[in-house]
Amino acid sequence: MALGRYGRVDNRRSSSSSYGSTVTIVVFVGLCLVGIWMMTSSSVIPDQNEYDVAHEKKNQLDDQVTPVIDNSNDRSNEKKNQLDDQVTPVIDNSNDKSNNVQFEDNPGDLPEDARKGDSNVSRAKDDGKGTGNLSTQENRGNTEDSQLVESKKDKKQLDSEAGQTNNSDGENLGALGGSEENSVDKKSDPGESNKKAVSNENDKTSDSGSGEKKPDKKSSETTGGKGDGQIEGKIEQNGKNESNKKYSEGGLTNNNSGKNLGGLGDSEANPDDKKSDSKESNKKAVNEKNSNESDSVGTEKKPVENSSGTNGTKVDGQIEGKVDKNDKKLDQSSDEAKDNPQVENQSLNEVSSSVAQSELLSETNIQNGSFSTQVAVSTNEKKTRLASKEYSWKLCNSTAGPDYIPCLDNWEAIRHLRTNKHYEHRERHCPEEPPTCLVPLPQGYKRSITWPKSREKIWYCNIPHTQLAEIKGHQNWVKVTGEYLTFPGGGTQFKHGALLYIDFIEESAPEIAWGKRSRVILDVGCGVASFGGFLFDRNVLAMSLAPKDEHEAQVQFALERGIPAVSAVMGTKKLPYPGRVFDIVHCARCRVPWHIEGGKLLLELNRLLRPGGFFVWSTTPVYQKVREDVEIWKAMVELTEAMCWKLVNKTRKDPINRVAVAIFKKPSSNDCYNRRPKQEPPLCPDSDDPNAAWNVSLKTCMHKVPVDASERGSKWPEPWPARLEKSPYWLLSSHVGVYGKAAPEDFASDSEHWKRVVQSYRKMGINWLSIRNVMDMKAVYGGFAAALKDLDLWVMNVVPIRSPDTLPIIYERGLFGMYHNWCESFSTYPRSYDLLHADHLFCKVKKRCNILSMVAEVDRILRPEGIFIVRDDVETINELESMLRSMQWKVLTTFSKDKQGLLCVQKSMWRPKEVETITYAIA
């Protein structure tokens, strides 16, 4: 006899038992009204015809193909709803129940897409009512995830394991195993595990299992109920999600894309199995129960869930029907447990298995919790050590005090010199280990006066030296005026002002053309650099040079005024500049004996001077008739003629300053060299590089003038300011630039790059009106300095000795700079610069030098409240930031991207209390 889908024939129940059931129902009415109808509905089940059975098979096949949506949220809702429904009476009858079930589980021949659409509509309808759960099928899938873990632990059967994923659109996302291959097992009755245990009723129960889709106790607990219980059911949502999340780490994923993401196995391996009669699975032996149950759980598509009415569309009465079904199934499970102890034991095992499952998932949940990973701990430890590292800064104690220059105040080295005849004691003598202490500030130090006022006056307390004012005050070098040191703009050769003197020179040799043809000059023996200071009014840059000698702090005065200057001497070593770069070399009473020792010092000027450049000599031998002066002049004429220098003009005395100048011009060809009757001074061998200047001894020879049109020095640069932006003529496309492109393209891209960078710098909150003296500690093409051309400042472009020698390009652009080794101290006074800029310098230098001494050097040459901008890798930036913070510097900007960083800091007035005596710096 064909049985209905939800019918059951129980031969053990007679009319008397029905009467007894009625009595039991009356008792349950006193306890719970809903129990009456649950017991009654479990006893009286309408039959179903053969057509319904066949139609059910078709529905099962459709259910197998129809995707399942699941979410762990609804499991807790269903369990809560079941409890609520037991308390709340629900009016129901078998006909309504049959209608609801048939509408839910018999979608007929509708295509799958249509069924999905109906489901979506019903979900939207439920959402509008606020009583339904929008993710019912998702909840079921997550419930089966938990069941799979339970099956693995209790039954230890791994053959049915499948890592199917679910998404909100109900499409198959692929699995670790063949999800479609096991679909027939998923359609088997989830409650058949209870029925198979009853051997006397195996056949009948199996038949009813295929048509009834009755859940077991566990299935009942996880079946989604809808209604008022949904709100309370959400309380358990987090716990369920945790279980789902844990299992998803093992191969299950949830997404909302609705797309098939594929898997490691073939999801459509055996489609024919899906069409097999579901009754066959119920006729298996009891010893195969566990395997079937594992398959049913692991593949996540169980008909018991479809029986909840989530596969098709939903109607208003569907919710109540499902609630009653859940109550009925709970009672059926209770009846079976009472009638058969094996069923009862199995139910208890399933409950304990569910608890064990929860514990198992909790144990395998990989979260940091109160613990941290080793990677995080190690990384934080490194950062903490770097940030918390204590740098024991000390105050330098030396004879020079606040004016300490490590490489020029090394008295231990000076004392061991054999002679001072060639000013060896004024040259650089750097200590083997650079100091790591901080130079003290002068008492009462104040922030420097800004340009252009600083050209006329500076704070006396910043440079409290009066000796030069006493010696040179009558020549208007410097005077003490209250709390200021004032500079009338005069000098030994221009007592009545530098501008008159500058114009006088141009009138004497109009070809000079200040600020057009002549842009970059070298001023030897500069004094307080008033000459270079007023050349700014003619768009001329002057590299002012003077030794640290008895003219106390003259270069320091120049730098405090905002005028470029370095401490250097023309002694036994070449000056740190490339060959053929200066347009003019100027000497006004510089006290350099040019004519002695074969003109060695004048030949150094010849190396530095461009072919066609001028040497302007303003000194007493030019215009006085004293015997010594006459002899010097005669020697100079002989020497310059031998060097093929042309005397352009020897002027009479200027009527205002009462001085005269002699202007010499370097040849622009080798014709004169070839016509000399005597090769003295000799020409340098071709192997001698005129650009070799760092720590190289002077040579008594001359380099030939370049004649090749593609060689630097064969032509004069473009007039200013065109030369600033135009690529030098001798940069050929066949040459490879620093950044790997053709040299002209490399030059142009570098210029554009720094224009963009400087624009961002100008938005970092820096007061650029207070910036005058700037140093680029690692210049390449001079792009950084060129981008600052519109600001009233100057830039000292330093090219490290181990970097590509691009300094000649910088001079060709009308800018200036010098070579330097940053493992040593720079030849300048403390507190010389307003802004220091270092682009990927420290990451390279720290590999061979002490980065702590480099930071101490930065502190030495930067003025208090000055700006330090560093571009470097993140590791170096972090290290520098830690050091600078330890000196109480203020961090203005930090930025990092792709392991590269930027740091902008401002120096403070802070000085350490503890003192360190520099023994080699004590005179």
C-alpha positions in Angstrom: 0.0 0.0 0.0 1.3 3.4 -1.0 1.9 5.7 1.9 1.7 9.5 2.0 4.8 11.5 2.3 4.0 12.4 5.8 2.1 9.3 6.7 3.2 6.5 8.9 1.6 3.1 9.5 2.2 1.9 13.1 0.7 -1.6 13.6 1.4 -1.4 17.2 -1.2 1.3 17.7 -4.7 0.1 18.0 -8.0 1.8 18.8 -7.4 1.3 22.4 -4.0 2.9 22.1 -5.6 5.7 20.3 -8.0 6.1 23.2 -5.1 6.0 25.5 -3.4 8.6 23.4 -6.4 10.8 23.8 -6.2 10.5 27.6 -2.5 11.5 27.3 -3.5 14.5 25.3 -5.8 15.7 28.0 -3.0 15.5 30.5 -0.7 17.5 28.2 -3.4 20.1 27.8 -3.0 20.9 31.5 0.7 21.2 31.0 1.0 22.5 27.4 -1.9 23.1 25.0 0.2 22.5 22.0 1.0 19.0 23.1 -2.6 17.8 22.4 -2.3 18.5 18.7 1.2 17.2 18.4 0.2 13.8 19.9 -3.0 13.7 17.8 -1.2 14.6 14.5 1.4 11.9 15.2 -1.3 9.2 15.5 -3.6 10.1 12.6 -1.8 10.5 9.3 -3.6 10.8 6.0 -2.7 8.4 3.2 -1.2 9.5 0.0 -1.6 7.9 -3.4 0.9 6.4 -5.8 1.0 9.6 -7.8 2.2 11.5 -4.8 5.0 9.0 -4.2 6.2 9.3 -7.8 5.8 13.0 -7.7 7.9 13.0 -4.5 10.7 11.3 -6.3 10.7 14.0 -8.9 10.8 16.6 -6.2 13.7 14.8 -4.6 15.5 15.0 -7.9 14.7 18.7 -8.2 15.8 19.2 -4.6 19.1 17.6 -5.4 19.7 20.0 -8.2 18.3 23.0 -6.5 21.0 24.9 -4.7 20.8 25.2 -0.9 21.4 28.4 0.9 22.5 28.2 4.5 23.4 30.3 7.4 24.2 29.5 10.9 22.0 32.3 12.2 18.7 30.4 11.6 19.7 27.3 13.5 19.4 29.1 16.8 16.2 30.7 15.6 14.6 27.4 14.7 15.5 25.9 18.1 14.0 28.9 19.9 10.9 28.9 17.7 10.3 25.3 18.5 10.2 26.1 22.2 8.0 29.1 21.6 5.6 27.0 19.5 5.2 24.4 22.2 3.8 27.1 24.5 1.7 28.9 21.9 -1.3 26.9 20.6 -1.5 26.6 16.9 -4.7 25.7 15.1 -3.9 23.1 12.4 -5.3 20.2 10.5 -4.0 17.6 8.3 -5.5 19.1 5.1 -3.7 22.4 5.7 -0.6 20.6 6.6 -0.8 18.5 3.4 -1.4 21.6 1.3 1.5 23.5 2.8 3.8 20.6 2.4 2.7 19.9 -1.2 3.2 23.6 -2.1 6.6 23.6 -0.5 8.1 20.4 -1.7 6.3 20.0 -5.1 7.5 22.8 -7.3 6.4 20.7 -10.2 8.1 21.1 -13.6 9.1 24.7 -12.9 12.7 25.4 -14.0 15.3 25.9 -11.4 15.6 29.6 -12.1 11.9 30.0 -11.5 12.1 28.3 -8.2 15.0 30.5 -7.2 13.1 33.6 -8.2 10.1 32.5 -6.1 12.4 31.9 -3.2 13.8 35.4 -3.6 10.3 36.9 -3.7 9.3 35.0 -0.6 12.4 36.1 1.2 11.6 39.7 0.3 8.1 39.2 1.4 9.2 37.8 4.7 11.7 40.7 5.1 8.9 43.1 4.6 6.9 41.5 7.3 9.7 41.3 9.7 8.8 37.8 10.8 10.9 35.6 8.5 14.6 34.8 8.3 16.1 35.9 5.0 18.9 33.3 5.0 17.1 30.1 5.9 19.0 27.8 3.4 22.3 29.4 4.5 21.6 28.5 8.1 21.0 24.9 7.1 24.3 24.6 5.3 26.2 25.8 8.3 24.3 23.4 10.5 25.5 20.6 8.3 29.0 21.9 8.6 28.8 21.2 12.3 27.3 17.7 11.7 30.1 16.8 9.4 32.6 17.6 12.2 30.5 15.5 14.6 30.4 12.6 12.2 34.2 12.7 11.7 34.8 12.7 15.4 32.3 10.0 16.5 32.3 7.7 13.4 35.8 8.5 12.1 34.6 8.1 8.6 36.5 10.3 6.2 35.3 9.0 2.8 32.2 11.2 2.8 34.1 14.4 3.7 33.2 17.3 1.4 34.0 21.0 1.8 31.0 22.5 0.0 30.6 26.2 0.2 27.4 28.2 0.3 26.4 31.6 -0.9 23.4 33.8 -0.6 22.2 33.1 -4.1 22.1 29.4 -3.6 24.5 28.5 -6.3 27.0 25.6 -6.0 30.5 27.1 -5.2 32.4 23.8 -5.5 33.7 21.5 -2.9 36.7 19.5 -1.9 34.8 16.3 -3.0 32.1 15.6 -5.5 29.1 17.4 -4.1 26.8 16.3 -6.8 28.1 12.7 -6.5 26.8 12.5 -3.0 23.5 14.3 -3.7 21.5 11.1 -3.6 22.7 10.5 -0.1 21.8 14.0 0.8 18.2 13.3 -0.3 18.0 10.3 2.0 16.0 10.7 5.2 18.1 12.4 7.9 15.9 10.7 10.4 16.4 7.2 9.0 19.3 6.7 11.3 16.8 6.3 14.1 14.5 4.1 12.1 17.1 1.8 10.8 18.0 0.9 14.3 14.6 -0.8 14.7 15.2 -4.0 12.8 11.6 -5.3 13.0 10.3 -2.2 11.1 13.2 -1.7 8.8 11.4 -2.0 5.5 8.3 -0.1 6.4 10.3 2.6 8.1 12.6 2.9 5.1 9.7 3.3 2.8 8.2 6.0 4.9 11.7 7.5 5.3 11.9 8.2 1.6 8.6 9.8 1.4 8.3 11.3 4.8 11.6 13.1 5.1 11.2 13.1 8.9 14.0 14.6 10.9 15.7 12.9 13.8 16.1 14.7 17.1 19.2 16.6 15.9 17.5 17.6 12.7 14.6 18.9 14.6 16.8 21.0 16.7 18.4 22.6 13.7 15.3 23.0 11.6 14.5 26.6 11.0 11.3 27.9 12.6 10.0 31.3 11.8 8.0 33.7 13.8 8.4 35.5 17.1 11.1 33.2 18.2 13.4 34.6 15.6 14.4 37.5 17.8 15.5 35.4 20.7 17.1 32.9 18.4 19.6 35.5 17.3 21.1 35.4 20.7 22.8 32.2 19.8 24.0 33.5 16.4 27.5 34.4 17.4 28.2 30.9 18.7 26.9 29.3 15.6 28.9 31.6 13.4 32.0 30.8 15.3 31.5 27.1 14.5 31.0 27.9 10.9 34.0 30.2 10.7 36.2 27.5 12.3 35.2 24.9 9.8 35.5 27.3 6.9 39.2 27.4 7.7 39.4 23.8 6.8 37.9 24.2 3.3 34.4 25.7 3.7 33.9 29.3 2.6 30.8 31.5 2.4 30.4 34.2 -0.2 27.6 36.3 -1.6 28.6 36.3 -5.2 26.4 33.4 -6.2 29.1 32.1 -8.5 30.7 28.6 -8.8 34.2 29.0 -7.4 35.2 25.4 -8.2 36.8 22.9 -5.9 39.4 20.2 -5.7 37.0 17.5 -6.8 34.5 17.0 -9.6 31.1 18.3 -8.4 29.3 16.4 -11.2 31.1 13.1 -11.1 28.1 10.7 -11.0 24.9 12.5 -12.0 23.1 9.2 -12.5 23.2 8.6 -8.8 21.0 11.6 -8.3 18.2 9.9 -10.2 18.3 6.6 -8.3 15.3 5.8 -6.1 15.7 7.3 -2.7 14.1 4.2 -1.2 17.1 2.2 -2.0 19.1 4.1 0.6 16.5 3.2 3.2 16.7 -0.5 2.5 20.4 -0.7 3.4 21.5 -2.8 6.4 21.8 -1.3 9.8 25.6 -1.6 9.7 25.6 0.9 6.7 23.7 3.5 8.7 26.8 5.4 9.8 28.2 5.7 6.3 24.9 7.0 4.8 24.5 9.4 7.7 28.0 10.7 7.2 27.3 11.3 3.5 24.0 12.9 4.3 25.7 15.3 6.7 28.9 16.0 4.8 27.3 17.0 1.5 25.1 19.6 3.1 21.9 19.1 1.0 19.4 17.1 3.2 15.8 16.7 2.2 14.9 17.3 5.8 15.8 20.9 5.3 13.8 21.1 2.1 10.8 19.8 4.1 11.0 23.0 6.1 9.7 24.8 3.1 12.7 26.7 2.0 13.2 25.2 -1.5 10.1 26.6 -3.0 7.9 29.7 -2.5 6.4 30.6 0.8 2.8 31.5 1.6 1.2 33.0 4.7 0.2 29.7 6.2 3.5 28.1 5.5 5.1 29.4 8.7 2.5 27.8 11.0 2.6 24.6 9.1 6.3 24.3 9.6 6.1 25.1 13.3 3.5 22.3 13.7 5.7 19.9 11.8 8.6 20.6 14.0 6.5 19.9 17.1 5.1 16.8 15.5 8.6 15.5 14.7 9.8 16.1 18.2 6.9 14.0 19.5 7.5 11.3 17.0 11.1 11.1 18.1 9.9 10.9 21.7 7.5 8.1 20.9 10.1 6.1 19.1 12.5 6.5 22.0 9.9 5.2 24.4 9.1 2.2 22.3 12.6 1.3 21.5 15.5 1.7 23.9 18.0 1.7 21.1 16.4 4.8 19.6 16.5 6.4 22.9 20.2 5.6 23.4 20.9 6.8 19.9 19.2 10.1 20.7 21.2 10.5 23.8 24.4 9.8 21.8 23.4 12.4 19.3 22.9 15.0 22.0 26.2 14.2 23.6 27.8 14.1 20.1 26.4 17.6 19.5 28.0 18.8 22.7 31.2 17.2 21.8 31.0 18.8 18.4 30.7 22.2 19.9 33.7 21.6 22.2 35.7 20.3 19.2 35.0 23.3 17.1 35.8 25.6 20.0 39.2 23.9 20.4 40.1 24.2 16.8 39.1 27.8 16.5 42.4 29.6 15.7 42.2 33.1 17.2 44.8 35.3 18.8 42.7 35.8 21.9 44.9 37.0 24.7 47.9 35.7 22.9 50.1 37.1 20.2 51.9 35.5 17.2 55.7 35.1 17.2 55.9 37.4 14.2 54.0 40.1 15.9 55.9 39.8 19.1 59.3 39.8 17.3 58.3 42.8 15.1 57.0 44.8 18.1 60.1 43.9 20.0 62.3 45.3 17.3 60.3 48.5 17.1 60.2 48.8 20.8 63.9 48.5 21.2 64.4 51.0 18.4 61.9 53.5 19.9 62.9 53.0 23.5 66.7 52.8 22.9 68.4 55.2 25.1 71.0 57.3 23.4 73.3 58.7 26.0 74.0 62.1 24.4 76.8 64.2 26.0 78.0 67.7 25.6 81.3 68.2 23.7 84.1 69.8 25.8 86.8 71.2 23.5 89.0 74.3 23.2 86.8 75.7 20.4 83.7 75.3 22.6 80.5 76.3 20.7 82.6 76.8 17.4 84.0 73.3 17.4 84.8 71.9 13.9 86.1 68.3 14.4 88.3 68.1 11.3 89.8 71.6 11.8 90.2 71.5 15.5 92.1 68.2 15.9 94.9 69.6 17.9 96.5 66.3 18.5 97.0 65.9 14.8 98.2 69.5 14.3 100.8 69.1 17.0 102.4 66.2 15.2 102.7 68.1 11.8 106.3 68.4 10.6 105.7 71.9 9.3 103.1 74.7 8.9 104.9 76.2 5.9 102.1 75.5 3.5 99.3 76.1 5.9 99.1 72.4 6.7 97.7 73.3 10.2 94.7 74.9 8.4 93.9 71.9 6.4 91.5 69.0 7.3 92.8 66.6 10.0 89.8 64.4 10.8 89.8 62.1 13.9 89.7 58.4 13.3 86.5 58.2 15.3 84.1 61.1 14.6 82.6 62.6 17.8 79.2 61.5 18.9 78.7 64.4 21.4 76.7 67.5 20.8 78.3 70.9 20.5 77.1 73.4 23.1 75.2 76.6 22.2 76.6 80.0 22.9 75.2 81.5 26.0 72.0 83.4 25.2 71.7 82.0 21.7 68.8 83.4 19.7 67.1 82.3 16.5 69.1 83.8 13.6 67.8 87.0 12.0 66.2 86.3 8.6 67.4 87.4 5.2 67.8 90.1 3.9 68.1 91.8 7.2 70.8 89.4 8.3 73.2 90.7 5.6 73.4 94.0 7.6 73.2 92.7 11.2 73.3 89.5 13.3 72.9 88.8 17.0 76.1 89.4 18.9 75.2 86.6 21.4 75.2 84.1 18.6 78.8 84.8 17.6 80.3 86.7 20.6 83.6 87.6 18.9 84.8 91.2 18.8 88.4 90.7 17.7 87.6 91.1 14.0 85.6 94.2 14.8 88.6 95.7 16.5 91.0 94.8 13.7 88.9 95.5 10.7 86.3 97.9 12.0 87.9 100.9 10.2 87.5 99.0 6.9 83.8 98.5 7.5 84.0 94.7 7.8 82.0 94.4 11.1 81.1 96.6 14.1 79.6 96.0 17.5 76.4 97.9 17.8 74.6 97.1 21.1 73.3 93.6 21.0 74.1 93.3 17.3 77.1 92.9 15.1 76.6 95.1 12.1 78.1 94.9 8.6 78.3 98.1 6.6 79.0 96.1 3.5 82.6 97.1 3.2 85.8 95.2 2.9 89.5 95.9 2.6 89.2 96.7 -1.1 85.7 98.2 -0.9 85.4 100.3 2.2 82.5 102.3 0.8 80.4 99.4 -0.3 80.6 96.1 -2.2 78.1 97.1 -4.9 80.3 100.0 -6.2 83.2 97.6 -6.3 81.1 94.9 -8.2 80.0 97.4 -10.8 83.6 98.7 -11.1 84.8 95.2 -12.1 82.1 94.8 -14.7 83.0 98.2 -16.2 86.6 97.1 -16.4 85.7 94.0 -18.3 82.2 94.2 -19.8 82.5 90.6 -21.0 82.0 89.5 -17.4 78.3 90.4 -17.6 77.3 89.6 -14.0 74.2 87.3 -13.7 74.2 86.4 -17.4 77.5 85.1 -18.7 79.1 85.0 -15.2 76.9 83.1 -12.8 79.1 81.0 -10.4 82.3 82.4 -8.9 84.8 81.4 -6.3 85.8 84.1 -3.8 89.2 83.2 -2.2 90.0 84.8 1.1 86.5 86.1 1.4 86.7 87.8 4.9 83.1 88.2 6.1 81.9 87.6 2.5 80.3 90.9 1.9 81.4 90.7 -1.8 79.5 87.4 -2.2 76.6 88.7 -0.2 75.9 91.6 -2.5 76.5 89.6 -5.7 73.0 88.1 -5.0 71.7 91.5 -6.2 73.3 90.6 -9.6 72.0 87.0 -9.7 75.5 85.6 -9.0 76.4 82.8 -6.7 79.7 83.1 -4.9 81.4 80.2 -3.2 83.2 82.1 -0.4 86.3 80.5 1.0 88.6 81.3 3.9 90.7 79.4 6.4 90.0 79.2 10.1 92.8 81.6 11.1 93.5 84.6 13.2 90.7 86.5 11.6 88.4 85.1 14.2 85.2 83.4 12.9 85.1 85.3 9.5 83.4 82.4 7.7 81.0 82.0 10.7 80.0 85.6 10.3 79.4 85.0 6.6 77.1 82.0 7.3 75.2 83.7 10.1 74.5 86.5 7.6 73.1 84.1 5.1 76.0 84.1 2.7 77.5 80.9 1.3 81.0 80.2 2.7 83.2 77.2 3.7 86.3 76.9 5.9 89.2 75.9 3.6 92.7 76.9 2.7 94.8 76.7 -0.4 97.6 74.7 1.1 98.9 71.3 -0.1 95.6 69.7 -1.2 93.3 70.4 -4.1 90.0 72.2 -3.2 87.0 69.9 -3.2 85.6 71.0 -6.5 85.7 69.5 -10.0 87.8 71.1 -12.8 86.6 73.8 -15.2 83.5 74.8 -13.2 83.9 78.4 -12.0 83.1 81.3 -14.3 85.2 83.7 -12.3 87.7 83.4 -9.5 88.1 86.5 -7.3 90.8 87.5 -4.8 90.7 90.8 -3.0 93.6 91.1 -0.6 93.4 87.3 -0.1 97.0 87.0 1.1 97.7 84.0 -1.1 101.2 83.8 -2.5 100.2 82.8 -6.0 103.6 83.2 -7.6 105.7 81.0 -5.4 106.8 77.4 -5.9 106.2 77.4 -9.7 102.8 78.9 -9.3 101.3 75.8 -7.7 98.4 77.6 -6.0 97.6 79.6 -9.2 97.7 76.4 -11.2 95.0 75.1 -8.8 92.9 78.1 -9.8 93.6 77.3 -13.4 92.2 73.8 -12.9 89.0 75.3 -11.3 88.5 78.0 -13.9 86.5 77.4 -17.1 88.3 77.9 -20.4 87.5 81.6 -21.2 86.9 82.4 -17.5 88.3 85.3 -15.6 90.6 85.8 -12.7 89.9 89.1 -10.9 92.8 90.1 -8.7 92.4 93.2 -6.5 95.5 93.7 -4.3 98.2 96.1 -3.6 100.8 94.7 -6.0 98.4 95.8 -8.8 98.5 99.5 -8.0 101.2 100.2 -5.4 104.8 100.9 -6.1 106.3 99.4 -3.0 109.3 97.2 -3.8 107.7 94.0 -2.5 104.5 94.7 -4.4 106.4 95.5 -7.6 108.3 92.2 -7.3 105.1 90.2 -6.7 103.5 91.9 -9.7 106.4 91.1 -12.0 106.4 87.4 -10.9 102.7 87.3 -11.5 103.0 88.6 -15.0 105.6 86.1 -15.9 103.6 83.2 -14.4 100.3 84.2 -16.1 102.0 84.6 -19.4 103.6 81.1 -19.1 100.1 79.8 -18.3 98.7 81.6 -21.4 96.5 83.8 -19.3 95.7 87.1 -21.0 95.7 90.3 -19.1 92.4 91.8 -20.1 92.7 95.0 -18.0 94.9 96.5 -15.3 92.8 99.3 -14.1 93.6 102.6 -12.5 92.5 103.2 -9.0 88.8 103.5 -8.5 88.1 107.1 -7.5 85.8 106.1 -4.6 87.5 103.0 -3.1 90.9 104.0 -4.3 91.8 100.5 -5.5 92.6 98.9 -8.8 92.0 95.4 -10.3 93.9 93.2 -12.7 91.6 90.9 -14.8 93.1 87.8 -16.4 91.4 85.5 -18.9 92.1 81.8 -19.3 92.5 80.6 -22.9 89.7 78.8 -24.6 92.0 76.8 -26.9 95.4 75.0 -26.8 97.1 77.2 -29.5 99.0 79.2 -26.9 100.1 76.0 -25.1 101.5 74.6 -28.3 103.5 77.9 -29.1 105.2 78.2 -25.8 109.0 78.2 -26.2 109.4 76.6 -22.8 106.9 74.1 -21.4 106.7 75.6 -18.0 104.5 75.1 -16.2 104.2 71.7 -17.9 101.0 70.2 -19.3 99.4 67.5 -17.2 99.5 64.0 -18.7 96.3 62.8 -20.4 95.9 60.3 -17.6 95.5 63.0 -15.0 91.8 63.7 -14.3 91.1 67.4 -13.5 88.0 66.3 -11.6 90.0 64.2 -9.1 89.9 66.5 -6.1 89.1 64.7 -2.9 92.2 64.5 -0.6 94.5 64.8 -3.7 97.8 66.7 -3.5 98.4 69.7 -5.6 100.2 69.3 -8.9 102.4 71.8 -10.7 100.9 71.3 -14.2 98.1 72.5 -16.4 95.4 70.5 -18.2 94.7 71.0 -21.8 91.7 72.8 -23.0 89.0 70.4 -24.3 88.5 70.8 -28.1 86.0 68.1 -28.8 82.6 69.8 -29.2 81.0 67.0 -27.1 83.5 67.5 -24.3 82.7 69.6 -21.2 84.6 72.9 -21.3 84.8 73.2 -25.1 81.9 75.7 -25.0 80.6 78.3 -22.5 77.4 77.4 -20.8 74.1 78.9 -21.8 73.4 82.4 -20.2 71.6 82.5 -16.9 68.8 81.6 -16.3 68.5 79.4 -19.4 71.3 77.2 -18.2 69.4 76.1 -15.2 66.7 74.1 -17.1 68.6 73.2 -20.2 70.5 69.9 -20.4 74.2 70.5 -20.8 75.4 70.2 -24.4 77.9 67.5 -23.4 75.3 65.2 -22.0 74.8 62.8 -25.0 72.0 60.4 -25.6 74.6 57.7 -25.9 75.5 58.2 -22.2 73.5 56.4 -19.6 72.2 58.6 -16.7 72.2 57.9 -13.0 68.7 56.5 -13.2 69.3 54.2 -16.2 67.8 56.4 -18.9 69.6 58.3 -21.7 71.5 61.1 -20.0 69.4 64.0 -21.4 66.2 62.2 -20.6 67.5 61.3 -17.1 68.4 64.9 -16.5 64.9 66.2 -17.6 63.0 63.5 -15.6 65.0 64.3 -12.5 64.1 68.0 -12.8 60.4 67.3 -13.1 60.6 64.8 -10.2 62.0 67.4 -7.8 59.6 70.0 -8.9 56.8 67.8 -7.7 58.6 66.8 -4.5 59.4 70.4 -3.6 55.7 71.3 -4.2 54.8 68.7 -1.6 57.5 70.1 0.8 56.1 73.5 0.6 52.8 72.1 2.0 54.4 70.5 5.1 54.0 73.5 7.3 57.6 74.8 7.0 58.0 78.5 7.3 60.1 79.0 4.1 60.5 82.7 4.9 62.8 81.7 7.7 64.9 79.4 5.4 68.0 80.9 3.9 71.0 78.5 4.1 70.1 75.1 2.6 72.2 72.0 2.1 71.4 69.0 -0.1 73.5 66.4 1.5 73.3 64.0 -1.5 72.7 65.9 -4.7 72.6 64.3 -8.1 71.7 66.6 -10.9 70.9 69.6 -8.6 67.1 69.1 -9.3 66.2 69.8 -5.6 68.1 73.2 -5.7 66.7 74.1 -9.1 63.2 73.5 -7.9 63.8 76.1 -5.1 64.9 78.8 -7.5 61.9 81.0 -6.8 62.7 81.2 -3.1 65.1 83.7 -1.6 67.7 81.1 -0.5 70.8 79.2 -1.7 71.6 75.5 -1.7 75.0 73.9 -1.1 74.9 70.8 -3.3 77.0 68.1 -1.7 78.0 65.1 -3.9 79.3 62.2 -1.7 82.6 60.9 -2.9 81.2 57.4 -3.4 78.2 58.7 -5.5 78.2 59.3 -9.2 80.2 62.4 -10.0 77.5 64.7 -11.2 78.9 67.8 -9.6 80.0 69.2 -13.0 76.4 69.1 -14.2 75.3 71.1 -11.1 77.8 73.8 -11.9 76.8 73.8 -15.6 73.3 74.6 -14.5 74.5 77.7 -12.7 74.4 76.1 -9.2 77.3 75.2 -6.9 78.4 72.5 -4.5 81.4 70.4 -3.3 82.5 66.9 -2.7 82.4 65.4 0.8 82.8 62.2 2.7 80.0 61.9 5.2 82.0 59.6 7.4 83.9 62.8 8.3 82.8 66.2 9.6 81.9 68.9 7.2 84.2 72.0 6.9 81.7 74.5 8.3 81.0 76.1 11.7 78.3 74.8 14.0 74.7 76.2 13.4 75.4 77.1 9.8 72.3 75.9 7.9 68.6 76.4 8.2 67.6 73.3 6.3 69.3 70.0 5.6 68.0 67.6 3.0 69.1 64.0 2.7 67.8 61.8 -0.1 68.7 58.1 0.6 72.0 59.1 2.1 71.9 57.4 5.5 70.9 54.0 4.3 74.1 53.9 2.3 76.5 55.7 4.6 75.5 53.7 7.7 76.9 50.6 6.2 80.5 51.9 6.6 80.2 54.7 9.0 78.8 55.3 12.5 75.3 56.6 12.0 75.3 58.0 15.5 78.2 60.3 14.6 76.4 61.3 11.4 73.4 62.4 13.4 75.6 64.3 15.8 77.1 66.1 12.7 73.6 66.9 11.5 72.9 68.4 14.9 76.2 70.3 14.8 75.7 72.1 11.5 71.9 72.7 11.7 70.6 75.7 13.5 68.3 75.4 16.5 64.7 75.4 15.1 66.1 74.4 11.7 64.5 71.8 9.5 65.8 68.3 8.6 64.1 66.4 5.8 65.1 62.8 5.2 64.0 60.5 2.4 65.1 56.9 2.9 64.0 53.4 3.5 61.6 52.8 6.4 64.1 51.0 8.5 66.6 53.9 8.4 63.8 56.4 8.9 62.7 54.7 12.0 66.2 54.5 13.3 66.8 58.2 12.6 63.5 59.2 14.2 64.3 57.4 17.3 67.7 59.2 17.6 66.2 62.6 16.8 63.4 62.2 19.3 66.0 61.3 21.9 67.4 64.8 21.3 63.9 66.2 21.8 63.5 67.2 18.2 60.0 67.9 17.0 58.6 65.6 14.3 56.6 67.6 11.8 55.9 65.0 9.2 56.3 61.2 8.7 55.2 59.2 5.7 55.9 55.8 4.3 54.9 53.8 1.3 56.3 50.7 -0.3 59.1 50.4 2.3 60.2 54.0 1.6 59.7 56.8 4.0 60.0 60.5 4.6 60.8 62.3 7.9 60.6 66.0 8.5 61.8 67.2 11.9 62.7 70.4 13.6 65.7 70.8 15.8 65.2 72.0 19.4 67.3 74.1 21.7 67.9 71.1 24.0 71.4 70.3 25.1 72.5 67.5 27.4 73.9 68.1 30.9 76.6 65.4 30.9 79.9 66.5 29.4 82.4 64.5 27.3 85.9 65.9 26.9 87.3 65.5 23.4 91.0 65.0 24.3 92.3 65.5 20.7 90.4 68.8 20.5 92.1 70.4 23.5 94.8 72.8 22.4 
